[in-house]
Amino acid sequence: MLQVLLFLSIIAPVIAGGIAFLDKGNGTRKKVVGVTAALLGVSALLLTLYVPGALAYESGLASAMSVPVLVLDLALLCLILYIGWSRRHGLIMALAAVQLAGMVVLEFFMHPQTLDGSPAFVVDSLAVTLVLVVSLVGSVIAWYAIGYMKEHEEHLRLLETKQPRFFAIILVFLGVMNGLALADDLTWIYFFWEVTTLCSFLLIGHDGTDEAKANADRALWMNMAGGVAFVVALLYLQQASGTLSLTALTGQIRHGGSAAPGLLLIPLVALCFAGFTKAAQAPFQSWLCGAMVAPTPVSALLHSSTMVKAGVYLVLRLAPLYAGTYVSTLVAVCGAFTFIAMAGLAVGQSNGKKILAYSTISNLGLIIACAGINTAASIAAGIMLLIFHAVSKGLLFLCVGAIEQKIGSRDIEDMRGLFKVMPKTALLTIFGIITMMLPPFGMLLAKWMALESAVEASGAMPVIVAMLALGSGLTVLFWARWAGIMMGSADPKLVVGFEQQEATIGRSIRSLALAAAVLSFFAPMVYVWLVGPAVEAMLNAASPLLFTSESFGLGNSYGVFAVYPLYILIAGGFWYAWQETRRRGMAGETLPYMSGIQAAQDGKVGFIGPMKGFVEARSGNYYIGVFFGEDRITRTVNTVAIALLAMLLGGVLQ
């Protein structure tokens, strides 16, 4: 049974991608994506049957894949080397050549024997968590792309469709991400890791514009820099410990094996560095912001459910190995700094996609900070953030993509009064924003857990707690501003329009909105059923968690995050507002007061000016560019981030 589920999760999407590439008919492509999404969803849910606990898996499937993985790995690096040569990009060529040389040395001269005595795949709660995120959220995004890409190509006025290639890469992307989550052998993880790098390069440059190509190149070389660090870690681990199995490495440390923790810090730091680049942590944030030039489904995949989650997944997975060391503290500081710095950069943005990009990097920094705090409670908070961020951020990306196609803008100032033309999407966008910042939804619950764990950690650094608290405040600022714009209008008699949504787009957005609501309602159960066992397995402890499932929600020794009473309160408020609106209508509405003689003319709100003429009132937001503008603080942010990375890398080399 497990062999079949692994095949459906990893190999089947790759095969489906090949079919999508060869097939030129949109009707068949829709069926291929739909069937693949269904298979991924079912297989991911069935994998949860192996939770709690970890099941090491070794089979004919793993043995049959070992040689092809080696061949494909070397071929992949040769392909990237060729891409660098064709683009005349010396840095890409150099990074690819270094990785290729390192892998040749590892495979042909050091002869790693991991698969002989260790599992190829390990199905545990943490791996299943990422598989669920990739398979469910990623599949919804792929389904959304069917309708989106049709309209996208109509806007570009393409003479020949690029959809076969696009959907082939999307489906392969989902399969290799599942492989990355389930693999235990670090050489296999590295292979899947680099495939995601190549896929992101191809997807970011999909439209073929000069801007798209430039940003694709940046994404490629920055992630290849992380790939070099990954290869260095593989070489060092093979030499120092004789194994590239995460299970075996964990066992060596826990049981006092031949590899001393001090020696392992060098490859662990290298792997964390690779995770930082993949998760676009400062100073590598520019590649993910540049990815915004790609079609919206690409942005949603990279930011919410796949590419960037690989980085934080690796840092979380390795957390028990560097626990109790200065590396852990510096990882926490790096993550906390990215959290507050990127939240600040988001405050200075009016571009909706850039707000989503910076807030994504910010939340990834929070997850990495949780990994660095490295207590049972903080790791649990990090996993909860991984789950709820994927759903809510995926929802917002899909909403912004639909809005941009309709109104021709992604500026949030242009979304004022959106109810006139897109009432459904406007409502769901507001809901998505609310799930990112307000109780009782899962993102705020997870942030509460993160702050609690930071305060309660032994030897907690006040600077980390301060950065997490201030970053959370900045988060509320830019989300509340966006929601306020969406709900506001200068029209005194706003008439809600009718919105006709393309089926795949509308269903995808509604599915993620429903998932955000339902998952948040069952957040205590998600914690107990999925997150708790993941932390137990990682830390090898029977009862490591500081949080418990209470009657009203989730709690600790200091208080309770009351999920269910808050849901009841919200439901009651909505019911009352709905009843009052039905009874009274909008007859009681009044114009906003603007400190003068108010007036309305031709459907516009304003006031009587000093020359007794009508002056239309205009509203807009202040983006505090003098403090949070990209051009003012990006250089400082990058300088501090580079200094922190230098401390991390320099300390381990002493």
C-alpha positions as CSV (number, residue, x, y, z in Angstrom):
1,M,0.0,0.0,0.0
2,L,2.7,2.5,1.0
3,Q,4.7,1.8,-2.2
4,V,1.6,2.7,-4.2
5,L,1.1,5.9,-2.3
6,L,4.7,6.9,-2.8
7,F,4.4,6.3,-6.5
8,L,1.2,8.4,-6.7
9,S,2.7,11.2,-4.7
10,I,6.1,11.4,-6.5
11,I,6.1,9.6,-9.8
12,A,2.5,10.0,-11.0
13,P,2.7,13.8,-11.2
14,V,5.9,13.6,-13.2
15,I,4.2,11.2,-15.7
16,A,1.2,13.5,-15.8
17,G,3.5,16.4,-16.6
18,G,4.8,14.5,-19.6
19,I,1.3,13.8,-20.8
20,A,0.4,17.5,-20.4
21,F,3.5,18.5,-22.3
22,L,2.7,16.2,-25.3
23,D,-1.0,17.0,-25.4
24,K,-2.1,20.2,-27.2
25,G,-5.8,20.0,-26.4
26,N,-7.1,22.1,-23.6
27,G,-9.9,19.7,-22.8
28,T,-7.5,16.8,-22.2
29,R,-5.2,19.0,-20.3
30,K,-8.0,19.9,-17.9
31,K,-8.7,16.2,-17.3
32,V,-5.0,15.5,-16.7
33,V,-4.7,18.2,-14.2
34,G,-8.0,17.2,-12.5
35,V,-7.1,13.6,-12.3
36,T,-3.6,14.3,-11.0
37,A,-5.0,16.7,-8.4
38,A,-7.4,14.0,-7.2
39,L,-4.7,11.4,-7.0
40,L,-2.4,13.7,-5.1
41,G,-5.1,14.6,-2.6
42,V,-6.2,11.1,-2.0
43,S,-2.6,9.7,-1.6
44,A,-1.7,12.6,0.7
45,L,-4.7,11.9,2.9
46,L,-4.0,8.2,3.0
47,L,-0.4,8.8,4.0
48,T,-1.8,10.3,7.2
49,L,-2.8,6.7,8.2
50,Y,0.9,6.3,9.1
51,V,0.7,9.2,11.6
52,P,1.7,9.2,14.4
53,G,5.0,7.6,14.5
54,A,7.6,7.2,11.8
55,L,7.8,4.4,9.2
56,A,11.1,3.9,7.5
57,Y,10.5,2.6,4.1
58,E,12.8,0.6,1.7
59,S,11.5,-1.2,-1.3
60,G,12.0,-2.1,-4.9
61,L,10.8,1.3,-5.8
62,A,13.6,2.9,-3.9
63,S,16.2,0.5,-5.4
64,A,14.9,1.0,-8.9
65,M,15.1,4.8,-8.5
66,S,18.7,4.9,-7.2
67,V,20.6,4.8,-10.5
68,P,18.1,7.0,-12.4
69,V,18.3,9.6,-9.7
70,L,22.1,9.6,-10.0
71,V,22.0,9.9,-13.8
72,L,19.3,12.6,-13.7
73,D,21.1,14.5,-11.0
74,L,24.3,14.8,-13.1
75,A,22.2,15.5,-16.3
76,L,20.3,18.3,-14.4
77,L,23.6,20.0,-13.4
78,C,24.8,19.7,-17.0
79,L,21.6,21.3,-18.2
80,I,22.0,24.2,-15.8
81,L,25.6,24.6,-16.9
82,Y,24.3,24.8,-20.5
83,I,21.7,27.4,-19.5
84,G,24.4,29.5,-17.9
85,W,26.5,29.3,-21.1
86,S,23.5,30.1,-23.4
87,R,22.7,33.1,-21.2
88,R,26.3,34.2,-21.1
89,H,25.9,34.2,-17.3
90,G,29.3,33.4,-15.8
91,L,28.0,33.1,-12.2
92,I,25.4,30.5,-13.1
93,M,28.0,28.5,-15.0
94,A,30.5,28.7,-12.1
95,L,28.0,27.6,-9.5
96,A,26.8,24.7,-11.7
97,A,30.3,23.6,-12.4
98,V,31.2,23.5,-8.7
99,Q,28.2,21.4,-7.9
100,L,28.8,19.1,-10.8
101,A,32.4,18.5,-9.7
102,G,31.3,18.0,-6.1
103,M,28.7,15.4,-7.0
104,V,31.1,13.5,-9.3
105,V,33.6,13.3,-6.4
106,L,30.9,12.2,-4.0
107,E,29.3,9.5,-6.2
108,F,32.4,8.1,-8.0
109,F,35.2,8.6,-5.5
110,M,33.5,8.6,-2.0
111,H,30.9,5.9,-2.9
112,P,28.1,6.8,-0.4
113,Q,26.3,3.6,0.7
114,T,23.3,5.2,2.4
115,L,20.7,3.1,0.7
116,D,22.3,-0.2,1.8
117,G,21.5,0.2,5.4
118,S,19.1,3.2,5.7
119,P,15.7,4.0,4.4
120,A,15.2,5.8,1.1
121,F,11.9,7.3,2.3
122,V,10.7,8.1,5.8
123,V,7.0,8.7,6.3
124,D,6.6,10.7,9.5
125,S,4.3,13.5,10.7
126,L,6.5,16.3,9.5
127,A,6.9,14.8,6.0
128,V,3.2,14.1,5.8
129,T,2.5,17.7,6.8
130,L,4.5,19.1,3.9
131,V,3.0,16.5,1.5
132,L,-0.5,17.6,2.5
133,V,0.4,21.2,1.9
134,V,1.9,20.5,-1.5
135,S,-0.7,18.0,-2.7
136,L,-3.8,19.8,-1.5
137,V,-2.9,23.5,-1.8
138,G,-0.7,22.9,-4.8
139,S,-3.3,21.0,-6.6
140,V,-5.9,23.7,-6.0
141,I,-3.4,26.2,-7.5
142,A,-2.9,24.0,-10.5
143,W,-6.6,23.7,-11.1
144,Y,-7.0,27.5,-10.8
145,A,-4.3,27.9,-13.5
146,I,-6.5,26.2,-16.1
147,G,-8.8,29.2,-16.3
148,Y,-6.2,31.8,-15.4
149,M,-3.7,30.8,-18.1
150,K,-6.3,30.9,-20.8
151,E,-7.1,34.5,-20.0
152,H,-3.5,35.3,-19.4
153,E,-2.5,34.3,-22.9
154,E,-5.4,36.2,-24.4
155,H,-4.1,39.3,-22.7
156,L,-0.6,38.6,-24.1
157,R,-2.2,37.9,-27.5
158,L,0.0,34.9,-28.1
159,L,-0.2,33.3,-31.5
160,E,0.8,29.9,-30.1
161,T,-0.1,28.6,-26.6
162,K,2.6,27.8,-24.1
163,Q,0.3,26.0,-21.8
164,P,1.6,22.4,-22.4
165,R,5.0,23.4,-21.2
166,F,3.6,25.4,-18.3
167,F,1.4,22.7,-16.9
168,A,4.1,20.1,-17.4
169,I,6.4,22.0,-15.2
170,I,3.7,22.7,-12.6
171,L,2.9,19.0,-12.3
172,V,6.5,17.9,-12.2
173,F,7.1,20.6,-9.5
174,L,4.4,19.0,-7.3
175,G,5.9,15.6,-7.6
176,V,9.4,16.5,-6.8
177,M,8.3,18.6,-3.8
178,N,6.6,15.5,-2.4
179,G,9.8,13.5,-3.1
180,L,11.8,16.2,-1.2
181,A,9.5,15.9,1.8
182,L,9.5,12.1,1.9
183,A,13.2,11.4,1.1
184,D,15.5,10.4,3.9
185,D,18.7,10.2,1.9
186,L,20.3,13.6,1.5
187,T,21.6,13.0,-2.0
188,W,17.9,12.3,-3.0
189,I,16.8,15.4,-1.2
190,Y,19.5,17.4,-3.0
191,F,18.3,16.0,-6.4
192,F,14.7,17.0,-5.7
193,W,16.0,20.3,-4.3
194,E,17.8,21.2,-7.6
195,V,14.8,20.1,-9.7
196,T,12.7,22.7,-7.9
197,T,15.4,25.3,-8.6
198,L,15.2,24.5,-12.3
199,C,11.4,24.5,-12.3
200,S,11.2,27.9,-10.6
201,F,13.7,29.3,-13.2
202,L,11.5,28.0,-16.1
203,L,8.3,29.2,-14.5
204,I,9.5,32.7,-13.6
205,G,10.8,33.2,-17.1
206,H,7.6,31.7,-18.7
207,D,6.4,34.8,-20.4
208,G,9.8,35.4,-22.1
209,T,10.0,39.2,-21.5
210,D,13.3,40.8,-20.7
211,E,12.1,41.4,-17.2
212,A,11.0,37.8,-16.7
213,K,14.4,36.5,-18.0
214,A,16.4,38.8,-15.7
215,N,14.4,37.7,-12.7
216,A,14.6,34.0,-13.7
217,D,18.4,34.3,-13.9
218,R,18.5,35.9,-10.5
219,A,16.3,33.2,-9.0
220,L,18.6,30.6,-10.6
221,W,21.9,31.8,-9.4
222,M,20.8,32.6,-5.8
223,N,19.3,29.2,-5.4
224,M,22.4,27.6,-7.0
225,A,24.5,29.4,-4.4
226,G,22.4,27.4,-1.8
227,G,23.0,24.3,-3.9
228,V,26.7,24.7,-3.6
229,A,26.4,24.9,0.2
230,F,24.2,21.7,0.0
231,V,27.0,19.8,-2.0
232,V,29.6,21.0,0.5
233,A,27.5,19.6,3.3
234,L,27.1,16.3,1.5
235,L,30.9,15.9,1.0
236,Y,31.6,16.8,4.6
237,L,29.0,14.6,6.1
238,Q,30.1,11.6,4.0
239,Q,33.7,12.1,5.1
240,A,32.9,12.8,8.8
241,S,30.1,10.5,9.5
242,G,30.0,7.9,6.7
243,T,26.3,8.4,6.1
244,L,24.0,10.7,4.3
245,S,20.8,9.4,5.9
246,L,19.0,11.9,8.1
247,T,17.7,9.0,10.2
248,A,21.2,7.7,10.8
249,L,22.7,11.1,11.5
250,T,20.0,11.8,14.1
251,G,20.7,8.4,15.7
252,Q,24.4,9.0,15.8
253,I,23.9,12.3,17.8
254,R,21.2,10.9,20.1
255,H,23.2,7.7,20.9
256,G,26.7,9.2,20.9
257,G,27.8,7.8,17.6
258,S,31.2,8.4,15.9
259,A,30.3,11.8,14.5
260,A,30.7,14.4,17.2
261,P,28.1,17.2,17.2
262,G,31.0,19.8,17.0
263,L,32.1,18.3,13.7
264,L,28.6,18.2,12.3
265,L,28.1,21.9,12.8
266,I,29.9,22.8,9.6
267,P,27.6,20.8,7.3
268,L,24.6,21.7,9.3
269,V,25.3,25.4,8.9
270,A,25.8,24.8,5.1
271,L,22.4,23.1,4.9
272,C,20.8,25.9,6.9
273,F,22.4,28.4,4.4
274,A,20.8,26.4,1.6
275,G,17.5,26.6,3.3
276,F,17.9,30.3,3.7
277,T,18.4,30.8,0.0
278,K,15.5,28.6,-0.9
279,A,13.2,30.4,1.6
280,A,14.4,33.8,0.2
281,Q,15.6,35.0,3.6
282,A,17.5,38.3,3.8
283,P,19.7,39.1,1.9
284,F,18.3,36.7,-0.8
285,Q,14.7,38.1,-0.8
286,S,15.1,39.8,-4.2
287,W,14.7,36.5,-6.1
288,L,11.3,35.9,-4.6
289,C,10.1,39.5,-5.1
290,G,11.3,39.3,-8.7
291,A,9.3,36.1,-9.2
292,M,6.2,38.3,-9.1
293,V,6.6,39.0,-12.8
294,A,5.5,35.4,-13.5
295,P,1.8,34.4,-13.9
296,T,-0.1,34.4,-10.6
297,P,-0.3,30.5,-10.3
298,V,3.5,30.5,-10.3
299,S,3.7,33.2,-7.6
300,A,1.2,31.2,-5.6
301,L,3.1,28.0,-5.9
302,L,6.5,29.5,-5.1
303,H,5.2,31.6,-2.2
304,S,2.6,29.5,-0.5
305,S,2.9,25.7,-1.0
306,T,6.0,24.5,-2.6
307,M,9.4,26.2,-3.4
308,V,9.9,28.4,-0.3
309,K,8.4,25.8,2.0
310,A,11.3,23.5,1.1
311,G,13.7,25.9,2.7
312,V,11.9,26.1,6.0
313,Y,11.1,22.4,6.0
314,L,14.9,21.6,5.8
315,V,15.7,24.0,8.6
316,L,13.0,22.6,10.8
317,R,13.9,19.0,9.9
318,L,17.5,19.7,11.0
319,A,16.6,21.6,14.2
320,P,17.2,18.6,16.6
321,L,20.7,18.2,15.2
322,Y,21.9,21.7,16.1
323,A,19.8,22.1,19.2
324,G,21.7,23.5,22.2
325,T,24.5,25.1,20.1
326,Y,25.2,28.7,19.1
327,V,24.1,27.8,15.6
328,S,20.6,27.5,16.9
329,T,20.7,30.9,18.5
330,L,22.0,32.6,15.3
331,V,19.4,30.8,13.2
332,A,16.8,32.2,15.5
333,V,18.3,35.7,15.2
334,C,18.5,35.5,11.4
335,G,14.9,34.4,11.1
336,A,13.6,37.0,13.6
337,F,15.5,39.7,11.7
338,T,14.0,38.7,8.4
339,F,10.6,38.6,10.0
340,I,10.6,42.2,11.2
341,A,12.6,43.6,8.2
342,M,10.3,42.1,5.5
343,A,7.2,43.2,7.5
344,G,8.7,46.7,7.4
345,L,9.2,46.5,3.7
346,A,5.7,45.3,3.2
347,V,4.4,48.4,5.1
348,G,5.9,50.6,2.4
349,Q,4.2,48.9,-0.5
350,S,0.9,49.6,-2.4
351,N,1.6,46.8,-5.0
352,G,-0.6,43.9,-3.8
353,K,1.8,41.2,-5.1
354,K,4.8,42.9,-3.4
355,I,2.9,43.0,-0.1
356,L,2.2,39.3,-0.5
357,A,5.8,38.6,-1.4
358,Y,7.3,40.5,1.5
359,S,4.8,39.1,3.9
360,T,5.6,35.6,2.7
361,I,9.3,36.1,3.3
362,S,8.5,37.6,6.7
363,N,6.4,34.6,7.8
364,L,9.1,32.2,6.5
365,G,11.5,34.1,8.7
366,L,9.2,33.6,11.7
367,I,9.2,29.8,11.0
368,I,13.0,29.8,10.8
369,A,13.1,31.8,14.1
370,C,10.9,29.1,15.7
371,A,13.3,26.4,14.4
372,G,16.2,28.4,15.9
373,I,14.5,28.8,19.3
374,N,14.5,25.0,19.1
375,T,12.1,24.0,21.9
376,A,9.3,21.6,21.5
377,A,6.8,24.5,21.7
378,S,8.6,26.6,19.1
379,I,9.0,23.8,16.6
380,A,5.3,23.0,17.0
381,A,4.5,26.7,16.4
382,G,6.7,26.6,13.3
383,I,4.8,23.6,11.8
384,M,1.5,25.3,12.6
385,L,2.7,28.4,10.8
386,L,3.7,26.3,7.8
387,I,0.3,24.8,7.5
388,F,-1.9,27.9,8.0
389,H,0.3,30.2,6.0
390,A,0.1,28.0,2.9
391,V,-3.7,28.0,2.9
392,S,-4.3,31.7,3.6
393,K,-1.5,33.0,1.4
394,G,-2.5,30.7,-1.4
395,L,-6.0,32.1,-1.2
396,L,-4.7,35.7,-1.3
397,F,-2.5,35.1,-4.3
398,L,-5.4,33.5,-6.3
399,C,-7.6,36.5,-5.4
400,V,-5.1,39.1,-6.4
401,G,-4.5,37.2,-9.7
402,A,-8.2,37.3,-10.5
403,I,-8.5,41.0,-9.5
404,E,-5.5,41.9,-11.7
405,Q,-7.0,40.2,-14.7
406,K,-10.3,42.0,-14.2
407,I,-9.2,45.6,-13.4
408,G,-5.8,45.6,-15.0
409,S,-4.0,46.6,-11.8
410,R,-2.5,45.0,-8.7
411,D,-2.2,48.3,-6.7
412,I,-4.3,48.0,-3.6
413,E,-5.4,51.7,-4.0
414,D,-7.2,50.6,-7.2
415,M,-9.1,48.0,-5.2
416,R,-11.3,50.6,-3.4
417,G,-14.9,50.0,-4.2
418,L,-14.1,46.6,-5.8
419,F,-17.5,45.3,-4.7
420,K,-19.0,47.2,-7.7
421,V,-17.4,44.8,-10.2
422,M,-16.1,41.8,-8.2
423,P,-18.2,41.3,-5.1
424,K,-17.4,37.6,-4.6
425,T,-13.7,38.0,-5.1
426,A,-13.6,41.2,-3.0
427,L,-15.3,39.4,-0.1
428,L,-13.0,36.4,-0.3
429,T,-10.0,38.7,-0.4
430,I,-11.1,40.4,2.7
431,F,-11.7,37.1,4.3
432,G,-8.2,35.9,3.3
433,I,-6.7,39.0,4.9
434,I,-8.6,38.5,8.1
435,T,-7.4,34.9,8.4
436,M,-3.8,36.3,8.2
437,M,-4.1,38.7,11.2
438,L,-7.2,38.2,13.4
439,P,-8.5,35.6,15.8
440,P,-9.7,32.9,15.9
441,F,-7.9,31.9,12.7
442,G,-4.9,29.6,12.6
443,M,-2.2,32.1,11.6
444,L,-2.8,34.3,14.7
445,L,-3.0,31.1,16.8
446,A,0.4,30.0,15.4
447,K,1.9,33.4,16.0
448,W,0.7,33.4,19.5
449,M,2.3,30.0,20.0
450,A,5.6,31.4,18.5
451,L,5.7,34.3,20.9
452,E,4.8,32.2,23.9
453,S,7.6,29.7,23.0
454,A,10.1,32.5,22.5
455,V,9.3,34.0,25.9
456,E,9.4,30.7,27.7
457,A,12.5,29.3,26.1
458,S,15.4,28.8,28.5
459,G,17.9,31.6,28.0
460,A,15.5,33.4,25.7
461,M,17.1,36.5,24.1
462,P,15.1,39.6,24.7
463,V,16.1,40.9,21.2
464,I,14.4,37.9,19.5
465,V,11.2,38.4,21.5
466,A,11.2,42.1,20.7
467,M,11.7,41.5,17.0
468,L,8.9,39.0,16.9
469,A,6.5,41.3,18.8
470,L,7.3,44.4,16.7
471,G,7.2,42.4,13.4
472,S,3.7,41.1,14.4
473,G,2.6,44.7,15.0
474,L,3.8,45.8,11.5
475,T,2.0,42.8,10.0
476,V,-1.3,44.0,11.4
477,L,-0.6,47.5,10.0
478,F,-0.3,46.5,6.4
479,W,-3.0,43.8,6.5
480,A,-5.5,46.2,8.2
481,R,-4.8,48.9,5.7
482,W,-5.5,46.6,2.8
483,A,-8.7,45.3,4.3
484,G,-9.8,48.9,5.0
485,I,-9.3,49.9,1.4
486,M,-11.3,46.9,0.2
487,M,-14.2,47.7,2.5
488,G,-14.2,51.4,1.8
489,S,-15.7,53.4,-1.0
490,A,-16.3,57.1,-1.9
491,D,-19.6,56.1,-3.5
492,P,-22.5,57.2,-1.3
493,K,-24.8,54.7,-2.9
494,L,-22.5,51.7,-3.6
495,V,-24.4,49.1,-5.7
496,V,-23.0,45.7,-5.5
497,G,-22.4,44.3,-8.9
498,F,-22.7,40.9,-10.4
499,E,-19.5,38.9,-10.9
500,Q,-19.2,36.0,-13.4
501,Q,-16.3,33.9,-12.4
502,E,-14.6,31.3,-14.6
503,A,-15.4,27.9,-13.0
504,T,-11.9,26.7,-12.2
505,I,-10.9,30.1,-10.8
506,G,-14.0,30.6,-8.6
507,R,-14.0,27.0,-7.3
508,S,-10.3,27.2,-6.4
509,I,-10.6,30.5,-4.5
510,R,-13.7,29.2,-2.6
511,S,-12.0,25.9,-1.8
512,L,-9.0,27.6,-0.2
513,A,-11.3,30.0,1.7
514,L,-13.3,27.1,3.0
515,A,-10.1,25.3,4.0
516,A,-8.8,28.4,5.9
517,A,-12.1,28.5,7.9
518,V,-12.4,24.8,8.6
519,L,-8.7,24.2,9.4
520,S,-8.8,27.2,11.8
521,F,-11.9,25.8,13.5
522,F,-10.2,22.4,13.9
523,A,-6.8,23.9,14.7
524,P,-6.6,22.2,18.2
525,M,-7.2,18.9,16.5
526,V,-4.6,19.6,13.8
527,Y,-2.2,20.3,16.6
528,V,-3.0,17.1,18.5
529,W,-3.3,14.8,15.5
530,L,-0.5,16.1,13.2
531,V,1.8,18.6,14.8
532,G,2.2,17.0,18.2
533,P,3.3,13.6,16.8
534,A,5.7,15.4,14.4
535,V,7.4,17.1,17.3
536,E,7.4,13.9,19.4
537,A,9.1,12.0,16.5
538,M,11.7,14.8,15.9
539,L,12.7,15.2,19.6
540,N,12.2,11.6,20.5
541,A,10.1,12.6,23.5
542,A,6.9,11.3,24.8
543,S,5.3,14.5,26.0
544,P,7.4,17.4,24.8
545,L,4.7,20.0,24.2
546,L,4.0,23.1,26.3
547,F,0.5,23.5,24.7
548,T,-2.5,21.4,25.3
549,S,-5.9,21.0,23.7
550,E,-8.4,22.7,26.0
551,S,-12.2,22.7,25.9
552,F,-12.2,26.1,24.3
553,G,-9.1,25.9,22.1
554,L,-5.4,25.6,22.7
555,G,-3.7,26.6,25.9
556,N,-0.6,26.6,28.1
557,S,0.1,27.4,31.8
558,Y,-0.5,31.1,31.2
559,G,-3.8,31.1,29.3
560,V,-6.0,29.8,26.5
561,F,-6.4,30.8,22.9
562,A,-10.1,30.5,22.8
563,V,-10.9,29.3,19.3
564,Y,-14.4,28.0,19.7
565,P,-15.9,30.9,21.8
566,L,-14.5,33.4,19.2
567,Y,-16.1,31.4,16.4
568,I,-19.4,31.5,18.2
569,L,-19.0,35.3,18.8
570,I,-18.2,35.9,15.1
571,A,-21.1,33.8,13.9
572,G,-23.5,35.7,16.2
573,G,-22.2,39.0,15.0
574,F,-22.7,38.1,11.3
575,W,-26.1,36.7,12.0
576,Y,-27.2,39.9,13.7
577,A,-25.8,42.1,11.0
578,W,-27.5,40.0,8.3
579,Q,-30.8,40.2,10.1
580,E,-30.6,43.9,10.6
581,T,-29.6,44.5,7.0
582,R,-32.6,42.5,5.8
583,R,-34.9,44.4,8.1
584,R,-33.7,47.9,7.6
585,G,-31.8,47.7,4.3
586,M,-29.3,50.5,3.8
587,A,-31.8,53.3,4.5
588,G,-29.9,54.4,7.6
589,E,-26.6,55.0,5.9
590,T,-25.0,58.5,6.2
591,L,-22.2,60.2,4.4
592,P,-18.8,60.3,6.1
593,Y,-18.1,63.6,8.0
594,M,-15.4,65.7,6.3
595,S,-15.3,68.8,8.5
596,G,-17.3,71.1,6.4
597,I,-20.5,71.5,4.4
598,Q,-20.9,68.0,3.0
599,A,-22.4,67.4,-0.4
600,A,-22.9,64.6,-3.0
601,Q,-23.0,65.3,-6.7
602,D,-23.3,62.9,-9.6
603,G,-22.7,59.9,-7.3
604,K,-19.6,61.5,-5.8
605,V,-19.0,62.4,-2.1
606,G,-17.4,65.8,-1.4
607,F,-17.9,69.1,0.3
608,I,-18.6,72.8,-0.6
609,G,-15.3,74.5,-1.1
610,P,-14.3,78.1,-0.2
611,M,-15.5,79.4,-3.7
612,K,-18.8,77.6,-3.1
613,G,-17.9,75.0,-5.7
614,F,-18.2,71.3,-5.2
615,V,-14.9,69.6,-4.3
616,E,-14.7,65.8,-4.6
617,A,-13.2,64.1,-1.6
618,R,-10.4,61.8,-2.3
619,S,-8.9,59.3,0.0
620,G,-5.6,57.4,0.1
621,N,-3.1,55.8,2.4
622,Y,0.2,56.9,3.7
623,Y,2.9,54.3,3.1
624,I,5.5,55.8,5.3
625,G,8.1,55.6,2.6
626,V,10.5,57.8,4.5
627,F,10.9,54.9,7.0
628,F,9.9,51.8,5.1
629,G,10.5,52.6,1.4
630,E,12.5,49.9,-0.5
631,D,15.0,52.4,-1.7
632,R,15.7,53.6,1.8
633,I,16.0,50.4,3.9
634,T,16.8,47.5,1.5
635,R,20.6,48.2,1.6
636,T,20.6,48.4,5.4
637,V,18.6,45.3,5.7
638,N,20.9,43.4,3.3
639,T,24.0,44.7,5.2
640,V,22.7,43.5,8.5
641,A,21.6,40.2,7.1
642,I,25.0,39.6,5.5
643,A,26.7,40.4,8.8
644,L,24.5,37.8,10.6
645,L,25.3,35.2,8.0
646,A,29.0,36.0,8.4
647,M,28.6,35.4,12.1
648,L,26.9,32.1,11.4
649,L,29.5,30.9,8.9
650,G,32.5,32.4,10.6
651,G,31.7,31.0,14.0
652,V,31.6,27.5,12.8
653,L,34.9,27.8,11.0
654,Q,36.8,28.9,14.0
